């Protein structure tokens, strides 16, 4: 029997889309909570969120977002300010379970406009306790290895002293047996030759250990960056794709959000890859490496970069310091490309009396440097400067560009 065909009822179609939307949300492997931005009240939570927090859905709907976070250090409020400013935010916070237990989590929170133009936020919680435990085990193993290496080195030093004493006694006997044919100068030469050979062997072992430790540390840093940052960006992108697949309402908006997170993840991977490749500094020299980085950026972005550097500085400084300065330049140029909307940049590296000074200035939109900024790029630069007892100062005002000045004591960075 054939029934007359008719167009699908729009209301039924919207209800089906809304049902699929909630089905995708409830069954997501990621713990997700939807809240009202203005009241902070929790209005929806999926099964993964209930399991992570130890609440039932009914219990969670009686709480506000601030009730499930430990924010004594203002991290929660900073995350909210960043989300309000950019529309989305990522940070590390500690959540408070129903049983009173505290759990470190990676938090991704995104604002969107729901029905009746009400601002809502979808917040994703990812448990970081296992990754922290693994990192602590790695740190403990490294500390034990350092202790063991110290004991072995001391033992070798004691053995060397014993062997040197034995050698001196043996040589004294040979001098007496051969009627003191060898002079004291010859004895001293043999002594120092033996000592030099032992020292060379010890240095070779230390260099080999340092190379292995450096590679392990680099792998650890790469793993943490992939897990704690890029993995979360990809997870957020996938969540929006899942919502877009099952919903016909605001489909283009969800796809756009997913695309934004994918683009950010690709940029982070590009930066991470560029950070891993630093042999150019060793072979080209610090100044040439900065020139090449500037040329690469100018080929892609409408930006004029003028470099003024003292090439003699590279020969006077150690390799670790050169790499650290290159990373600071790389980080600030990336900040300028992303946020400054600048057309001109000047990079200056010079030696002033007893100090090495790096200055990077741009003619971009600037910002109020008197306010506290919690950007990762700024903190990375300050941390790198401090690692060599240096100081990084950002001088800027809205509409007046920005100048970064980093100052290092020359005696602390000599090659």
C-alpha positions in Angstrom: 0.0 0.0 0.0 1.4 3.4 -1.0 0.9 6.5 1.1 0.8 10.0 -0.2 4.1 11.8 0.0 4.5 15.0 2.0 7.2 17.4 3.0 8.9 16.6 6.4 7.5 18.7 9.2 10.3 21.3 10.1 9.4 20.9 13.8 9.9 17.2 13.7 13.1 17.6 11.8 14.4 20.1 14.4 13.5 17.7 17.3 15.3 14.8 15.5 18.4 17.0 15.1 18.2 18.1 18.7 17.9 14.4 19.8 21.0 13.4 17.8 22.9 16.4 19.2 22.2 15.3 22.8 23.0 11.7 21.9 26.4 12.7 20.6 27.0 14.9 23.6 25.9 12.3 26.2 28.0 9.5 24.7 31.2 11.4 24.0 34.3 9.8 25.6 35.4 13.3 26.8 33.9 14.7 30.0 31.8 17.7 28.9 29.7 20.2 30.9 27.4 22.9 29.4 26.8 26.0 31.6 25.0 29.3 31.5 27.7 32.0 31.1 25.9 34.8 32.9 24.8 32.7 36.0 27.6 30.1 36.0 24.9 27.4 36.5 25.4 23.9 35.1 22.6 23.1 32.7 23.8 19.9 31.2 26.5 17.2 31.7 27.4 14.0 29.9 28.0 10.5 31.4 31.8 10.9 31.2 31.6 14.1 33.3 29.4 12.4 35.9 31.9 9.5 36.2 34.9 11.8 36.5 33.3 14.0 39.2 31.5 11.3 41.0 28.1 13.0 40.8 24.8 12.0 39.3 23.4 14.1 36.5 20.6 15.4 38.8 23.2 16.4 41.4 25.4 18.2 38.9 22.4 20.3 37.7 22.1 21.8 41.2 25.7 23.2 41.1 27.5 26.1 39.6 30.8 25.7 37.6 32.8 27.3 40.5 31.5 24.6 42.8 33.6 21.9 41.0 36.9 23.8 40.8 39.6 24.5 43.3 40.5 28.1 42.4 42.3 29.5 45.5 45.2 30.7 43.2 42.8 32.7 40.9 43.4 30.3 38.0 39.7 29.7 37.6 39.0 33.5 37.3 41.9 34.0 34.9 40.4 31.2 32.7 37.0 32.9 32.7 38.6 36.3 31.8 40.5 34.7 28.9 37.4 32.9 27.7 35.4 36.1 27.8 38.0 38.0 25.8 38.8 35.3 23.1 35.6 33.2 23.1 37.6 30.1 24.2 40.3 29.3 26.7 42.6 26.4 27.7 44.3 26.0 31.0 45.3 23.6 33.8 43.0 23.6 36.9 42.2 21.3 39.8 38.7 19.9 40.0 36.9 18.9 43.2 35.2 15.6 43.2 32.0 14.8 45.2 34.1 12.6 47.6 36.4 15.6 48.3 39.2 14.3 46.2 41.2 16.8 44.1 42.1 15.9 40.5 44.4 17.9 38.1 42.7 18.4 34.7 43.3 20.1 31.4 40.3 22.4 30.9 39.0 23.6 27.5 36.1 26.0 27.6 34.3 27.5 24.6 31.5 30.1 24.5 28.6 29.6 22.0 25.1 31.2 21.6 22.2 28.8 22.3 18.5 29.2 22.0 16.9 32.6 22.6 20.4 34.2 22.2 21.6 32.9 25.6 25.3 32.7 26.0 26.4 29.2 27.0 29.8 27.5 27.5 30.8 23.9 26.8 33.7 22.9 29.0 35.8 19.8 28.5 37.7 18.1 31.4 40.7 15.8 30.7 42.3 14.0 33.7 46.0 14.8 33.9 46.8 12.8 37.0 48.3 9.9 35.1 50.5 12.1 32.9 51.7 13.9 36.0 52.4 10.6 37.8 54.4 9.4 34.7 56.4 12.6 34.6 57.1 12.4 38.3 58.4 8.8 37.8 60.7 10.1 35.0 62.0 12.9 37.2 62.6 10.4 40.1 64.5 8.1 37.8 66.6 10.9 36.5 67.4 12.0 40.1 68.4 8.5 41.0 70.6 8.3 37.9 72.3 11.6 38.8 73.0 10.3 42.4 74.3 7.0 41.0 76.5 8.8 38.5 77.9 11.1 41.3 78.8 8.0 43.4 80.4 6.3 40.5 82.4 9.4 39.6 83.6 9.8 43.2 84.6 6.1 43.3 86.5 6.5 40.0 88.3 9.6 41.4 89.3 7.7 44.5 90.6 4.8 42.4 92.5 7.2 40.2 94.3 8.6 43.3 95.2 5.1 44.4 96.5 4.2 41.0 98.5 7.4 40.8 100.1 6.7 44.2 101.0 3.2 43.0 102.4 4.6 39.8 104.6 7.1 41.6 105.9 4.5 44.0 106.7 2.1 41.1 108.5 4.9 39.2 110.6 5.7 42.3 111.7 2.1 42.5 112.7 2.1 38.8 114.7 5.3 39.3 116.6 3.7 42.1 117.2 0.4 40.2 118.5 2.3 37.1 120.7 4.6 39.2 118.4 7.5 38.8 118.8 7.6 35.0 115.4 9.3 34.6 115.2 12.9 35.9 112.4 14.3 38.0 111.2 16.3 35.0 110.7 13.0 33.0 108.8 11.5 36.0 106.5 14.5 36.1 105.8 14.3 32.4 104.8 10.6 32.7 102.6 11.4 35.7 100.7 14.1 33.9 100.4 12.0 30.7 98.7 9.2 32.7 96.5 11.7 34.5 95.5 13.3 31.2 94.5 10.0 29.7 92.3 9.2 32.7 90.7 12.6 32.4 90.0 12.2 28.7 88.3 8.9 29.3 86.2 10.4 32.2 85.1 13.3 30.0 84.1 10.9 27.2 81.9 9.0 29.5 80.3 12.3 30.9 79.7 13.6 27.3 78.0 10.3 26.3 75.8 10.4 29.4 74.9 14.0 28.8 73.9 13.2 25.2 71.6 10.4 26.3 70.0 12.5 29.0 69.5 15.3 26.6 67.7 13.1 24.1 65.5 11.6 26.8 64.6 15.1 28.1 63.8 16.2 24.6 61.5 13.2 24.0 59.8 13.8 27.4 59.2 17.5 26.5 57.8 16.5 23.1 55.5 14.0 24.6 54.1 16.5 27.1 53.6 19.1 24.4 51.7 16.6 22.2 49.6 15.3 25.1 48.8 18.5 27.1 48.4 21.0 24.2 47.9 19.5 20.7 45.9 16.5 21.8 43.4 18.8 23.6 43.0 21.1 20.5 42.3 18.0 18.3 39.9 16.7 20.9 37.9 20.0 20.9 37.9 20.0 17.1 36.6 16.4 17.0 33.8 17.3 19.5 32.6 20.1 17.2 32.7 17.7 14.2 30.6 15.2 16.1 28.0 17.9 17.0 27.9 19.1 13.4 27.4 15.5 12.0 24.3 15.0 14.1 22.8 18.5 14.1 21.3 20.6 11.3 21.1 23.6 13.6 24.1 26.0 13.5 25.9 23.4 11.4 28.2 25.9 9.7 29.1 27.5 13.0 30.2 24.1 14.5 32.2 23.3 11.4 33.9 26.7 11.6 34.8 26.2 15.2 36.3 22.8 14.4 38.3 24.3 11.6 39.7 27.0 13.9 40.9 24.4 16.4 42.5 22.3 13.6 44.3 25.4 12.3 45.6 26.2 15.8 46.8 22.6 16.2 48.6 22.7 12.8 50.4 25.9 13.8 51.4 24.4 17.2 52.8 21.3 15.4 54.7 23.6 13.0 56.2 25.6 15.9 57.1 22.3 17.7 58.8 21.0 14.6 60.8 24.2 14.1 61.9 24.0 17.8 63.3 20.5 17.3 65.5 21.6 14.4 68.3 23.8 15.8 71.4 22.4 14.1 71.4 25.5 11.9 72.5 27.6 14.8 75.6 25.4 15.3 76.6 25.4 11.6 75.4 28.8 10.5 76.0 30.8 13.7 73.5 32.7 15.8 73.3 35.8 13.7 73.0 33.9 10.4 70.3 31.7 11.9 68.3 34.7 13.0 68.7 36.2 9.5 67.5 33.0 7.9 64.5 32.9 10.3 63.6 36.5 9.3 63.8 35.7 5.6 61.5 32.7 6.0 58.9 34.8 7.9 59.0 37.6 5.3 58.4 35.1 2.5 55.1 34.1 4.1 53.9 37.3 5.9 53.7 41.0 4.7 56.3 42.0 7.3 59.7 43.8 6.9 62.3 42.6 9.4 65.5 44.5 9.8 68.3 42.7 11.7 71.3 44.6 13.2 73.7 42.2 15.0 77.3 42.0 16.1 78.6 38.8 14.4 81.5 38.6 16.9 79.0 37.9 19.7 78.3 34.4 18.4 82.0 33.4 18.7 82.2 34.6 22.3 79.2 32.8 23.7 78.5 29.2 24.5 76.2 27.0 22.4 73.4 26.7 25.0 73.2 30.5 25.3 73.1 31.0 21.5 70.2 28.5 21.2 68.4 30.2 24.1 68.7 33.6 22.4 67.5 32.1 19.1 64.4 30.7 20.8 63.6 34.1 22.4 63.8 35.7 18.9 61.7 32.9 17.4 59.0 33.2 20.2 58.7 37.1 19.9 58.6 37.1 16.1 55.8 34.5 16.4 53.9 36.7 18.9 54.3 39.7 16.5 53.0 37.7 13.5 50.0 36.4 15.5 48.9 39.5 17.5 50.7 42.7 16.6 49.4 43.4 13.0 52.8 45.1 12.5 54.5 46.0 9.2 58.0 46.7 10.5 60.2 44.8 13.0 63.7 45.6 14.1 66.0 43.0 15.7 69.2 44.2 17.5 71.8 42.1 19.2 74.8 43.9 20.7 77.3 44.0 23.6 77.1 46.9 26.0 80.0 47.0 28.5 79.5 43.9 30.7 76.2 42.8 29.2 74.7 41.2 26.1 71.5 43.0 25.0 68.8 41.7 22.7 66.1 44.2 21.5 63.1 43.4 19.3 60.7 46.3 18.4 57.6 46.5 16.2 55.2 49.2 15.0 52.1 47.1 15.7 48.9 47.6 17.7 50.8 47.3 21.1 49.2 46.5 24.5 49.1 47.9 28.0 52.4 46.5 29.5 51.5 47.7 33.0 48.8 45.1 33.2 49.5 41.5 34.0 49.4 39.2 30.9 49.1 35.4 31.2 50.1 34.6 27.7 52.3 31.5 27.2 54.6 33.3 24.7 55.5 36.1 27.2 56.1 33.6 30.0 58.3 31.5 27.8 60.5 34.5 27.0 60.8 35.6 30.6 61.6 32.0 31.7 64.3 31.6 29.0 65.9 34.9 30.0 65.9 33.9 33.7 67.5 30.6 32.9 70.7 32.6 32.1 70.2 35.1 35.0 68.8 37.6 32.4 65.8 39.9 32.5 63.1 40.4 29.9 61.2 43.7 29.8 58.2 44.4 27.6 57.6 48.2 26.9 54.3 48.9 25.1 51.2 51.0 25.0 48.0 50.5 22.9 48.6 51.8 19.4 52.3 52.5 20.0 53.9 49.1 19.1 56.0 47.0 21.4 59.7 46.8 22.4 61.1 43.7 24.0 64.5 44.2 25.8 66.4 41.3 27.2 69.6 41.9 29.1 72.2 39.2 30.1 75.4 39.5 32.2 78.3 38.8 29.7 80.4 36.8 32.2 77.6 34.3 32.7 77.3 33.3 29.0 80.9 33.2 27.7 81.9 30.3 25.5 
